[in-house]
Amino acid sequence: MTPSALPDGDPAPADGALPADALRTVADRPLAAYVHVPFCASRCGYCDFNTYTAVDLGGAPGTSRDAYLTAIAREIALADRVLGADRPPLSTVFFGGGTPTLLTASELGGTLGRLRDTFGLAPDAEVTTEANPDSVTPESLAALVAAGFTRVSFGMQSAVPHVLATLDRTHTPGRALDAVGWARDAGFGSVSLDLIYGTPGESPDDWGRTLDAALSAGPDHVSAYSLIVEEGTPLARRIRRGEVAAPDEDAHADFYVAADDALTGAGLGWYEVSNWSRPGHECRHNLAYWRGDNWWGFGPGAHSHAGGVRWWNVKHPRAYAERLSAGASPAAGRETLTASERRLERVLLELRLRDGLPLDELTATERDRVPGLLAGSLATSDGARLALTRAGRLLADAVIRDLLD
């Protein structure tokens, strides 16, 4: 997904060209593709991502599904020109949103086929689509597998009706569990569920019911995120008006511990602060982000990265389509990270991973702070790498902030 707010950054060149130093890294690291599908049937009250309903778009020129698919094809051709021939095949492809499965399986498969024909796919490529449970059928899932998708991630969020209602989710509690079974029957190699905890009015028993229901479906992967109330969302306005209570952030730690206990007890090990999986079912696409690999984000508002250069597309589907129709890059801005910024980002991201961070990435002053983390049981170290314990994960942001110069 892509956030609704974009940074300012520096101007991006109209032809999308990248600095020579950034291009030189493309051959050296894995390359991934993200495709942002900005369409939703309805807007969830907590969502702050760059998404649009039919009412939002209002049939304006350049905002149709056909216009979007044409624009995506043009951006794929642009990426082909910019990245050049000295690049690896795509190791992962991820369709996010929005609700990618509002497009037909044929349309999603057509875009995947264009990426495959243009860049090639690694023999073991991971190809994921996100899906709302009520946007798929057994037939559509089978068609996605036939088109080359290997992984599906369902936005379950909760199994409790009043929690789903507060989140403005439209599916019934059992629909996500049905969808997991359909995906298994269709032949998906990996099935994931996304959960949210800390919704206003959600009790520990509610969260336990959700975890039990999710695990009853036998997913290969579970993401569990604490609810963040973003300014400007309908949920934020409801809280401000006193219609629903603000989330109890003090309870988030208890919810997290309950999730970690339940998921690890079911054989899903944590590999990133908010993600658990069976061995071999880690989301390789997200690992590419956390490890600083290269990726091109296609679609309105999508972000990309190559060799320390980040850029982001204009947000609105019409503006996105218009730029590509005129033969220009859809990038709204970009930034080139300094060596210091890249090191800082590596520490911030890799310490969230089970594998942790090489100690030699830390400065001498930062390494002097490591014994305090070990003594406080916030981290462990084998002498070469530093990794967070569960207590450290609960305080990850504060731990990392205190560690850094």
N, C-alpha and C positions, 0 to 999 in steps of 0.2 A: 504494500500500500504506500501511498505518498501523502505526506501531510498537506493540509490546506494552506499553510503559511510557507512562503518561500523566502530565503535570505536575499539580501540585496546583491552582494557579490560584485564582481567586475563585469563589464560588457563582454558578451560572447561573440566571437567572429561569425559573420553571416554564413560562412561556408562550413562552420563547425570544426575547422581545422584545429588540431591539437599540437602543442609544442613538441619538438623533436625528442626532448628528454622523456616526455610521457609516452610517446609512441614506442620508444626503445624498450619499455618495460612490457609492452603488450605480448611480446613473444615469450617472455620469461615467467609469467604467472598465469594461472587459470583465468579463463574468460567466461563470464556469465551474461545472461540476458534476462531482464525483467520487463514484462509487458503490463502496463497499467491500463486496466479497463475501467473507466470512470463511471459506468452506469449502475444505478441501483433502482430496484422497483419502488422502494420507499426509504426514507432516511431514518436511521437509528438515532435515538435522542442523544447518545453519548459520542457519536462519531465526529471526528475532526479531520477526516481524510478528504482528499480532493475527489468528491463524488457528486453525481448529479442524477436527479430523477427526471422523468419525462416532463413533469410540471416545471422543474427548474429550467430545463432547456427550452421548453415552449415551442419546439419545432423550428427554432432559428436556423438560418442557412449554415451549413457546415457542421451541424451537430447531430446528424443522423448516424445510425449505425454504419451505413454504407460509407459515409464521409469519413468516419473514424477508421474503418478498415483500410480505405484508400490512403489515408494519412500515415497509418502505421507502415504500410508497404513502402511509402516514400521515405520514411525515416529509416527503415531497414536498408534501403539503397544508399541513403546518406551515410549510415554507419559503415557500410561496405567500403565506400570511397575514403572515409576518414581513417579507418583503422588499417587499410591496406592489406596486402597479401600475406605479410609476415605476422601471422596471428594463429593461435591455436583454435581448434574447434570449440564449440560451446560445451562446457562441462555441465552446466545447469541452465535450465530455463524455468522461469516462474511467472505465471499469470496471476496478478493480484488486482485488488480493486478497492472500492466498488465490488461488483459481483460479476466476475468473468463469465460465469455460466448463464448470464442473461443473453450472451451471444450463443448461437447454436454450436453444437459440437463440430459441425462442418466449418463454421467460421473460425472457431478456435483452432481447429486442425489445419485450416488453410494458412493461418498466420504462423503456426508452428512449422508447417511445411516450407513456408517462405524463409524462415530463419534457418531451417535445415539446409535448404538449397543454397542459401547465401553463405553461411558460415560453416556448415557442417556440424554434426553432433558427435561428441566423443562416444566410443562404443558403449560406455556405461553411463551415459548422460542421465541425470535426474531431471524429469520434466513434470512440474507441479502446476496444478490450478487450484486456487481457492474456490470455494462454493458455499453458498447458503444452502442449508438442507432442503428448503422448499423450492430451489431452482434446478433440481436434478431429478431424473427418473432412472430406473434401471436401464432403459434404452439409451438415454443420453450418456450415461456413464460408460456403457459398453462401447459407444461410438467414440468417446474420448480415448479409451484404451486402444481402439483400432487405429486412431489417428497418431498414436505415439506417446500419449501421456502415461507416466509411470507412477505418479503420486498425486493424491488429492487431499486437501485440507478443508474440513468442514467447520464453519463457524457455529458451533453448538452453544457456547457461552454459558448456558445453564439448563438444568432439567426441571426447574421449579417454575410453575406458571406465573406467579406474581413477580419473580425476578425478570423473566423474559418480558413481561408487560412493562416493567419499569425501564428496561433497556430498549423498548419499542421493537423487539424482535417479533417477526411475523410467524415463525414456524412453531409447531406444537412441540412439547417436550420430547415426544418419542420419535419425531421425524429424523433427527440427527442419527439416532441409533439405527433406524431403518436404512438411512443412507450409507452408513458404514457397511451394513450387510450387502447392500446393492453393489457397493464399490468392490467388495471382496469377490462377489459373484462375477463382476465384470472383468476381473483380472488385474486390478491395480496392485502393484507390488508393495505399496506403502500407503497407509491411511492415517491421517492425523486429525485430531480434534482440537479446536481452540476454545478455551474456557476463560471466563472473567470472574474474579471474586471481588467482594467489597461493594457490591451494588447497594444503594440505599434500601434498607429494610431486609437485607439478606442476613439470615441467622447462621450460626455455625452448623445447625442441623440442615439448613437449606444447602449449604456448601457441601456437607457430607453426602447428601442425596445426589447432588450433581456429580461428585467424584465417583460414587458407587455406580451411577447410571453410565457415566463415560467408560469406566473400566469394564462394565458388563458387555460393552460392544467389542472389546478386545482390540483397541487401536494400537498401532505401532508407535505412535508419537502423540504427545499431548503438550500443548502450550497453555500455560496458565498465567494470566496477567492481572495485576491489580487494577481496578477501575481508576482512571484518572479523569477528573471532571475538567474538561477543557472549556476555557472561556469562549463564549459565542455559540455554544451548542444549546439545543433545546433543554437538555438535562440541567445544564448550569443555570438556565433561566428558571426552571422549575424549582431548583433548590433555593435560588435567590428569593423567589416568591413564597417560599415556605410550603410548597405543595408536597415536597418529599424531603426527608432529612438528608443532610450532608453525609457522605460516607464516613464511617468511623475508621480513620487511618490507624488508630492504635490496634484495631482488630486485624489489620492486614497481616501482621506477623503471624498471628495464630492461624489465619487462613492458609498462609504459605506453608507453615509447618504441617498442617493437616494434609495439604496437597503433596508435599514431599514424602510424608509417611505413607500415604495411600499409593502413590505412584511407584515409589521405589519398592514398596511391599508387593506390588503387582508385576515387578520385573522391568519397570521402566526407569532407567538411571538418568540422573540429571547430567546434562552436558553443557548447558548454559543456564544462567540464573533462572530464567522463566520457561525452560524447555527440558522435557524428559523424553526418552525414547528407548525402545528395545535396541540391543546391539545391532549396529549396521543400519539403523533407520534414522539417524540424525539428519536434520535438514541440511544437506550440503550447500544449498543455495544461500541460506542464512549464514552458514559458517564462512562462506566467501566474503560476506560483508564484514563479519567480525574479525576476519584475518587479513583484511585489507587487500583482497584480490581486485581484479579489474572487472567491471560490469558496465553494460550499456542499458540504460533504462528508457524504454520506448513508451510513448504515450503522454497525455497531458499531465504536467506536474511531476513527471518521473525524474529521478535523480540518477546520475551516472558517475563513474570514477575510472580513471586510468592514470596510473603512475603519479599519484599525488595531485592530479587535477580533478576537481569535482565540478559538475555543471548540472543545471536543472531546467526543465522545459517550462514554457508558459503553461498556466493552469487550465484555462478554459478550452474545451474541445474545439470551439470555433476558431479561436486565435491559433491554436495548435495546427489545425487543418489549413488555415489560411497561409501560415508561414511556409509550410511544406509545399502547398500548391504553387507558391511563388518561387520555389526552388531554394528557399533559405532554411537554415537550421531553426528548429523550434526552441533552441536554448534561450532562456530569459537572462541567464547570468552564469558566472562560473568563478571559481577561486582556485588558486594554486597554493597548496600547503607548503609551509617551510619545513625543513628537516625537524625542527623543534616541535612543530604542530603535529607532524606525522608520528613522532615518538610518543607524544602525549596521547594521541588518539589510539595508538597501539596499546598503551598501558590501560587506558579506559576500557577498551573493548576486550582485550585478551584476558584480563583479570576476571571477566565475567564467565569465562569458559572453564570447564572441568580441567582441561590440560594446563590452564594457568599461563603465566608469563615467564619468559627467561629472565633470571635475575640480572643478567648483564645488560638488559634494557633499562635498568634503573640507574640513576646517578649515584655517586658515592653517598650523598646526603640521604637519598631515598633508601639505599641499602641499609644505612644505619638505623632506619626506622623499622626494618623488618623484624628484628628480635622482639619488639614490642607487640607486633601483630601475632607472632607465634606464641608469646607468653600469654596473650589475651585470648588464645584459641580462636582467633579470627582468620587465621591462615595456616597453611602447612607448607613445608618446603623440603625437597629432597637434596638441596644444595645447589641445584641447577635451575629449578623453576619455583615460582611462588603461586600457590593456588588458594582460593578462599574455602573455608569450612562453611557449614551451614550457618553458623552464627555470623560469619563474615558475609555470606550472601544476603542475610537479612538486613545488614547494614552496608551493603556494597558501595553505595554512593559515598557515604561518609568515610568508609575505610579507604577508598581510593583517593578521596580528597585529602585525607590526613597523610597519606603516603607520599603524595606528589610534592615536589618543590613549590 
